[in-house]
Amino acid sequence: MTEKARKHGPWRLALAGGALLGLVAVTGCSANTSTPTLTWYINPDNGGQATIAEQCTAEADGAYRISTSLLPNDAPSQREQLIRRLASADSSIDIMSLDPVYVAEMANADYLAPVPEEYVGEFTDGVIPSSVESSTRQDVLVAAPFWANTQLLWYRKSVAEAAGLDMSQPVTWDEIIEAADSQDKRVGVQGIRAESLTVWINAMVESAGGQIVENPDADSPDQVRLGLDSEAGRSAAGIMERIAETGVGGPALSNLDENGAMLEFQSDDGGFMVNWPFIYSASQAAVEDGSLDQAVLDDIGWTLYPRVDEGQESRPPLGGINLGVGAFSENPDLAFQAVQCIRSPEKQSAYFLTDGNAPSNLAAFDDPEVREAFPAAPVIAESLQVSAARPLTPYYNEVTGGIQKSWHPPEAVRPDSTPARSQEFILEILKGERLL
């Protein structure tokens, strides 16, 4: 085992067991064996990444070919599979599609090859700031932003109008809770004990001017400083408490994920909802298959994420995928050439059109086809420019696990106790004094 593999000690490699998925090569099976093959580990999508792999293989003109290997459906399982392989110094991992929250952990373990200087400008110029931030570890670019995602505030136009809420202006959580309550409608959030709960809490804390992790560059768990026990943390808890107490979260609040919130929003109870851009295309598809009335689709509006404080701009969630090159790859130079091809603005635009995943490069939003296919594209681009990543710490897995356990169910959250109790719990986990 190499020194790089050895650095990622047993404390951070205590992962659940499970068989590793086999390689699923989907491109170029009959290519000349003298051509170097790069394996790109991809997250599940609608086939867009496999198509890009084929295109970049063709454009490489024999310099390399790209074979894709499909990762599990959820981000934690993707992390587990990749870390298990990288801990064994697996040289077959050339390129990885990484959830931004796991970039810091992999970089801290020296599992990612830093981006060569010749590519830094191209990978960062004109790119969403939070995507660049999520690809950086201690001022070193260790991944390349590929596609991005953010949440919008979706609303039923008829409900907002009946409540007298001007959606052309920024609105606060208190305003949409009051509007929904006055109309006996719902505010759709993701209250389930899952990663989506951390996404919601982080966005509220950031929008209130705080940070869940105050020093994400900390190299050891006992150095981590948390900012949950703060005014920002108590503001976030207060919003959750009001959503639960007023009943606008609905009876299924503690079990609502993204799809559940969408279905509730599309129902007669729908009023407001925070959710990802897939909402619009999913609603269009439901109209086409006859499961949703056209009138409901016509009644859907969208705007920027709600503010916590009227005078302070919101910080919507950041999602997406960054591309990392494996530190043990036998062809890192070719891998970065391939990354350059994969994340070109033209391919980001095409990927947005085929798979619905928004570009990290802002120039891609100017594509006329993108603007026609996605009416919300200008607001998505605006939202991404002010978005905030979840904590970019090597210990994210412990932080999000602690949050999910201590802030759930939302009905039990209290501003005067939950943030402080949660902070203490997570710090004990980081120090090895408690287990998740």
Phi and psi in degrees as a GROMACS rama.xvg file:
@    title "Ramachandran Plot"
@    xaxis  label "Phi"
@    yaxis  label "Psi"
@TYPE xy
-77.4077  167.751  THR-2
-63.9161  -33.7303  GLU-3
-62.3232  -44.3064  LYS-4
-67.9964  -34.6736  ALA-5
-68.0021  -28.9161  ARG-6
-62.8332  -31.2495  LYS-7
-81.3467  84.7916  HIS-8
-65.5063  173.166  GLY-9
-63.3573  -26.3211  PRO-10
-59.4786  -35.4647  TRP-11
-101.221  1.85834  ARG-12
-110.646  14.3853  LEU-13
-79.6766  76.5059  ALA-14
-102.883  155.47  LEU-15
-63.7595  148.728  ALA-16
-73.5175  169.415  GLY-17
154.524  145.111  GLY-18
-71.0981  144.389  ALA-19
-77.034  141.857  LEU-20
-71.3504  143.918  LEU-21
-75.3276  161.735  GLY-22
-66.1981  137.975  LEU-23
-118.29  87.9998  VAL-24
-77.5665  122.168  ALA-25
-118.223  2.70223  VAL-26
-135.557  143.784  THR-27
60.6395  40.3619  GLY-28
-65.295  -24.0916  CYS-29
-103.096  15.7434  SER-30
-68.1805  159.883  ALA-31
-59.1399  130.044  ASN-32
-69.2921  -13.4803  THR-33
-79.0629  -13.7561  SER-34
-81.8071  125.31  THR-35
-59.105  135.681  PRO-36
-104.876  126.414  THR-37
-102.924  129.023  LEU-38
-96.4412  124.112  THR-39
-110.434  113.874  TRP-40
-82.6155  116.141  TYR-41
-115.302  149.867  ILE-42
-80.4746  153.28  ASN-43
-59.9183  137.393  PRO-44
-148.791  -159.089  ASP-45
-92.7585  19.0464  ASN-46
102.1  -0.478219  GLY-47
-65.1687  -39.7296  GLY-48
-69.1264  -37.022  GLN-49
-63.3054  -38.071  ALA-50
-64.7879  -42.8465  THR-51
-62.5152  -39.2562  ILE-52
-59.233  -43.2044  ALA-53
-64.0614  -42.8709  GLU-54
-64.0281  -44.6848  GLN-55
-70.2963  -31.2883  CYS-56
-61.889  -44.2374  THR-57
-65.6532  -42.2125  ALA-58
-71.3592  -20.2333  GLU-59
-71.4232  -17.3411  ALA-60
53.9453  43.7944  ASP-61
91.3589  -3.99942  GLY-62
-71.0968  -34.2204  ALA-63
-163.479  165.175  TYR-64
-128.54  152.249  ARG-65
-113.546  125.588  ILE-66
-110.442  135.297  SER-67
-101.455  145.321  THR-68
-126.675  125.194  SER-69
-82.9174  127.215  LEU-70
-85.3264  167.825  LEU-71
-62.3004  171.326  PRO-72
-68.6393  -43.0829  ASN-73
-99.538  151.566  ASP-74
-60.8902  -42.4068  ALA-75
-59.5815  -38.7846  PRO-76
-70.2557  -33.7739  SER-77
-62.457  -45.4928  GLN-78
-57.5055  -47.3749  ARG-79
-59.2764  -47.4102  GLU-80
-62.8387  -45.2914  GLN-81
-65.579  -43.3211  LEU-82
-66.5498  -38.2713  ILE-83
-60.9899  -41.561  ARG-84
-69.4263  -45.1843  ARG-85
-67.6242  -32.2784  LEU-86
-62.7032  -22.5152  ALA-87
-97.641  14.0903  SER-88
55.9366  44.1358  ALA-89
-67.6269  114.311  ASP-90
-81.1808  -4.44899  SER-91
-79.6665  -11.4519  SER-92
-88.2066  101.519  ILE-93
-94.1828  -48.3057  ASP-94
-132.772  142.035  ILE-95
-130.881  135.988  MET-96
-88.1894  110.399  SER-97
-112.855  134.455  LEU-98
-62.242  131.656  ASP-99
-52.1864  -29.5216  PRO-100
-69.6328  -15.2988  VAL-101
-103.616  -0.182504  TYR-102
-64.2672  -44.2699  VAL-103
-62.0346  -42.7071  ALA-104
-61.3502  -44.6878  GLU-105
-70.6561  -36.5967  MET-106
-67.0772  -40.1368  ALA-107
-63.5451  -27.5279  ASN-108
-90.448  4.70241  ALA-109
60.5742  38.3431  ASP-110
-95.7061  -6.96108  TYR-111
-116.514  136.414  LEU-112
-78.8406  124.426  ALA-113
-58.1678  147.572  PRO-114
-67.9142  126.016  VAL-115
-59.2463  147.055  PRO-116
-53.9275  -34.2087  GLU-117
-64.6078  -19.7948  GLU-118
-103.481  -11.9522  TYR-119
-57.4384  -48.1323  VAL-120
-61.1136  -45.6371  GLY-121
-64.5863  -35.9068  GLU-122
-80.5407  -9.5362  PHE-123
-123.323  -25.8318  THR-124
-66.963  127.922  ASP-125
72.3888  14.69  GLY-126
-101.157  147.553  VAL-127
-52.2281  126.315  ILE-128
-53.9689  -43.2308  PRO-129
-69.5353  -25.9665  SER-130
-69.3451  -40.1876  SER-131
-64.4991  -44.3034  VAL-132
-59.1132  -41.6451  GLU-133
-73.747  -10.5131  SER-134
-100.121  4.78897  SER-135
-116.674  138.818  THR-136
-129.69  116.874  ARG-137
50.3355  51.1626  GLN-138
69.1654  12.2006  ASP-139
-115.313  127.985  VAL-140
-74.0449  116.41  LEU-141
-115.558  -0.483152  VAL-142
-153.174  168.255  ALA-143
-115.524  123.098  ALA-144
-57.7497  132.192  PRO-145
-113.191  -77.6757  PHE-146
-122.939  159.64  TRP-147
-126.211  168.285  ALA-148
-151.914  155.261  ASN-149
-154.593  164.324  THR-150
-103.633  144.234  GLN-151
-112.212  166.225  LEU-152
-93.4646  112.867  LEU-153
-95.6027  142.981  TRP-154
-146.557  153.432  TYR-155
-87.13  119.614  ARG-156
-56.4029  -40.5437  LYS-157
-64.6517  -36.8295  SER-158
-70.5754  -45.7642  VAL-159
-60.9203  -41.567  ALA-160
-65.3339  -43.7138  GLU-161
-64.0294  -30.7079  ALA-162
-85.8164  -4.00947  ALA-163
73.3811  27.6127  GLY-164
-96.6376  122.97  LEU-165
-84.9319  101.781  ASP-166
-81.3579  -0.850015  MET-167
-79.645  -9.23135  SER-168
-113.473  155.43  GLN-169
-57.8445  139.81  PRO-170
-121.005  157.351  VAL-171
-104.421  165.079  THR-172
-58.137  -43.1932  TRP-173
-59.7359  -39.1055  ASP-174
-67.5729  -41.6636  GLU-175
-75.0785  -31.1034  ILE-176
-64.4628  -44.8498  ILE-177
-64.8471  -41.2909  GLU-178
-64.6543  -44.7743  ALA-179
-64.7118  -41.9641  ALA-180
-63.1901  -40.2695  ASP-181
-67.4557  -24.8062  SER-182
-105.498  5.82693  GLN-183
57.4018  46.0838  ASP-184
-120.741  178.695  LYS-185
-108.316  154.172  ARG-186
-111.448  109.614  VAL-187
-80.1196  121.376  GLY-188
-135.105  171.396  VAL-189
-104.21  93.1314  GLN-190
-96.9396  2.85298  GLY-191
-69.0261  152.655  ILE-192
-78.1493  85.9784  ARG-193
-160.077  -178.894  ALA-194
-58.632  -31.9466  GLU-195
-61.9971  -26.4722  SER-196
-68.1226  -42.3619  LEU-197
-62.9919  -39.2537  THR-198
-56.7055  -46.4707  VAL-199
-65.6796  -48.0642  TRP-200
-62.8848  -44.0709  ILE-201
-61.2498  -41.4514  ASN-202
-63.0448  -38.8235  ALA-203
-70.3155  -41.5411  MET-204
-63.0597  -45.5695  VAL-205
-64.432  -39.9367  GLU-206
-66.1902  -24.2638  SER-207
-88.1287  4.64012  ALA-208
91.5295  11.5397  GLY-209
-111.258  -176.294  GLY-210
-141.685  138.601  GLN-211
-67.0422  -43.9825  ILE-212
-114.252  119.45  VAL-213
-83.9591  -21.9873  GLU-214
-132.14  71.5333  ASN-215
-62.3711  -17.2063  PRO-216
-80.87  -0.656342  ASP-217
-57.1733  135.05  ALA-218
-90.2969  -14.7824  ASP-219
-132.537  149.813  SER-220
-62.5192  -30.9694  PRO-221
-76.5788  -5.23628  ASP-222
-96.1192  -8.57183  GLN-223
-67.4573  131.232  VAL-224
-110.406  128.919  ARG-225
-103.4  152.688  LEU-226
-121.74  27.5828  GLY-227
-75.1222  -39.3316  LEU-228
-81.7751  75.566  ASP-229
-154.119  173.828  SER-230
-61.3083  -38.6271  GLU-231
-64.1051  -42.8258  ALA-232
-64.7556  -39.4363  GLY-233
-70.04  -32.1379  ARG-234
-64.3345  -43.6701  SER-235
-61.6585  -44.4145  ALA-236
-64.0159  -35.894  ALA-237
-64.3956  -37.8938  GLY-238
-65.3594  -44.3846  ILE-239
-61.3356  -41.3917  MET-240
-62.3499  -42.5807  GLU-241
-68.2843  -37.9261  ARG-242
-62.5906  -40.2591  ILE-243
-72.2554  -46.6872  ALA-244
-67.7748  -36.971  GLU-245
-76.0179  -18.4155  THR-246
86.3628  0.430074  GLY-247
-71.2396  -14.0314  VAL-248
-77.6858  -14.4492  GLY-249
82.5316  165.563  GLY-250
-68.7761  -19.3981  PRO-251
-99.3361  17.6563  ALA-252
-48.5153  -47.0608  LEU-253
-74.5263  -5.93878  SER-254
-118.546  6.34455  ASN-255
-78.4759  123.565  LEU-256
-106.709  -167.866  ASP-257
-61.5134  -45.2027  GLU-258
-69.3091  -39.7576  ASN-259
-62.6995  -41.3029  GLY-260
-64.0922  -38.607  ALA-261
-63.471  -46.3372  MET-262
-62.7278  -37.8814  LEU-263
-66.9911  -39.4745  GLU-264
-64.4732  -34.7283  PHE-265
-77.3648  -13.384  GLN-266
-81.5198  179.685  SER-267
-65.1511  -16.6666  ASP-268
-86.1125  -6.37205  ASP-269
-65.3615  136.054  GLY-270
-134.408  -63.4099  GLY-271
-139.294  159.606  PHE-272
-164.243  141.043  MET-273
-102.787  128.966  VAL-274
-168.992  171.099  ASN-275
-77.9173  166.202  TRP-276
-65.8656  -11.8051  PRO-277
-60.7388  -16.5599  PHE-278
-54.2232  -44.781  ILE-279
-69.529  -48.3646  TYR-280
-65.8753  -35.6911  SER-281
-65.3983  -38.0691  ALA-282
-68.7105  -38.5288  SER-283
-60.4411  -45.3953  GLN-284
-62.5513  -37.6592  ALA-285
-66.318  -35.7118  ALA-286
-65.3293  -42.7029  VAL-287
-64.3176  -35.381  GLU-288
-90.388  2.32086  ASP-289
86.1525  5.433  GLY-290
-90.1698  -4.35221  SER-291
-141.225  138.635  LEU-292
-73.7071  144.054  ASP-293
-58.0324  -32.8484  GLN-294
-61.2119  -33.1529  ALA-295
-68.2357  -45.8393  VAL-296
-59.4171  -42.5413  LEU-297
-65.6804  -21.137  ASP-298
-89.4309  -4.23301  ASP-299
-86.8845  126.713  ILE-300
-120.125  169.712  GLY-301
-148.236  149.873  TRP-302
-157.436  -176.481  THR-303
-66.4613  155.184  LEU-304
-50.4995  143.336  TYR-305
-65.1926  149.683  PRO-306
-84.9904  154.11  ARG-307
-84.7614  -45.5602  VAL-308
-116.712  139.125  ASP-309
-54.9377  -38.1701  GLU-310
-92.1716  6.97569  GLY-311
-125.173  125.704  GLN-312
-59.3011  141.565  GLU-313
-74.0614  158.598  SER-314
-122.316  89.4894  ARG-315
-63.8248  160.973  PRO-316
-65.6863  149.917  PRO-317
-110.904  130.845  LEU-318
-127.172  -162.418  GLY-319
119.907  -159.261  GLY-320
-140.932  134.09  ILE-321
-110.474  150.227  ASN-322
-101.353  120.554  LEU-323
-111.091  148.209  GLY-324
-104.308  127.698  VAL-325
-62.733  136.581  GLY-326
-65.3826  -20.9008  ALA-327
-103.401  7.44791  PHE-328
-58.6458  140.844  SER-329
-82.5886  -9.8632  GLU-330
-134.646  58.9722  ASN-331
-63.4896  -35.1687  PRO-332
-63.0322  -45.4764  ASP-333
-66.516  -35.9178  LEU-334
-61.592  -41.2514  ALA-335
-71.0869  -31.6393  PHE-336
-62.0291  -42.1157  GLN-337
-65.2941  -41.7555  ALA-338
-59.1822  -40.8708  VAL-339
-56.9941  -41.3539  GLN-340
-70.9311  -46.4651  CYS-341
-58.1504  -41.3711  ILE-342
-99.5741  16.8157  ARG-343
-60.0441  147.623  SER-344
-54.8037  -36.2051  PRO-345
-63.9068  -41.7794  GLU-346
-74.2864  -30.8964  LYS-347
-64.6088  -40.5089  GLN-348
-63.3461  -46.143  SER-349
-62.9483  -38.5607  ALA-350
-66.7531  -36.405  TYR-351
-60.8488  -42.8408  PHE-352
-69.6416  -37.8128  LEU-353
-86.5046  -35.1013  THR-354
-118.119  -7.24885  ASP-355
77.5301  13.2289  GLY-356
-97.9453  120.741  ASN-357
-68.2079  148.965  ALA-358
-72.4813  153.32  PRO-359
-87.3231  -21.1244  SER-360
-89.1408  119.854  ASN-361
-63.5447  -26.413  LEU-362
-62.329  -28.8292  ALA-363
-66.2449  -23.0934  ALA-364
-72.164  -14.685  PHE-365
-83.2157  -6.89428  ASP-366
-61.1328  123.562  ASP-367
-57.2519  -36.4143  PRO-368
-64.3472  -37.5564  GLU-369
-64.0433  -44.5824  VAL-370
-65.6521  -33.7365  ARG-371
-74.2914  -40.663  GLU-372
-75.7386  -29.2842  ALA-373
-124.629  91.2751  PHE-374
-55.5095  -28.4133  PRO-375
-85.001  1.70749  ALA-376
-53.7499  -44.6758  ALA-377
-60.5596  -39.1905  PRO-378
-71.8882  -36.2333  VAL-379
-60.1688  -45.8155  ILE-380
-62.6339  -42.2256  ALA-381
-63.6269  -41.5006  GLU-382
-64.6801  -43.2006  SER-383
-61.8076  -33.3349  LEU-384
-69.858  -20.1547  GLN-385
-114.133  9.47188  VAL-386
-69.8388  161.39  SER-387
-127.352  131.658  ALA-388
-73.0987  156.055  ALA-389
-68.0503  166.024  ARG-390
-51.0428  123.526  PRO-391
-91.3886  62.2342  LEU-392
-114.133  148.119  THR-393
-62.688  -15.1584  PRO-394
-107.088  29.9359  TYR-395
-59.5964  -38.1638  TYR-396
-58.4815  -39.4225  ASN-397
-72.8966  -38.5014  GLU-398
-65.6533  -50.2074  VAL-399
-67.6747  -36.0642  THR-400
-62.2389  -40.6877  GLY-401
-66.9412  -38.5  GLY-402
-64.6888  -47.2097  ILE-403
-61.053  -33.5107  GLN-404
-78.9217  -35.9705  LYS-405
-94.8124  -13.8194  SER-406
-108.398  17.2799  TRP-407
-128.049  138.643  HIS-408
-78.4685  156.04  PRO-409
-57.0438  -30.0061  PRO-410
-63.992  -20.1705  GLU-411
-97.7422  -1.72768  ALA-412
-73.6018  133.25  VAL-413
-132.495  130.96  ARG-414
-59.6007  -33.1359  PRO-415
-82.7732  -4.81028  ASP-416
-137.435  -39.026  SER-417
-60.2607  -49.7242  THR-418
-58.6804  -44.0224  PRO-419
-66.7667  -44.3895  ALA-420
-64.3671  -39.3351  ARG-421
-65.8134  -43.2168  SER-422
-61.8332  -44.4338  GLN-423
-62.6389  -41.994  GLU-424
-62.2213  -46.4607  PHE-425
-66.7992  -40.5463  ILE-426
-62.8166  -37.5983  LEU-427
-65.796  -37.1053  GLU-428
-63.068  -46.0408  ILE-429
-63.5825  -31.8541  LEU-430
-86.214  -1.04526  LYS-431
79.4928  14.9974  GLY-432
-91.1323  -15.6677  GLU-433
-136.993  158.519  ARG-434
-114.969  148.487  LEU-435
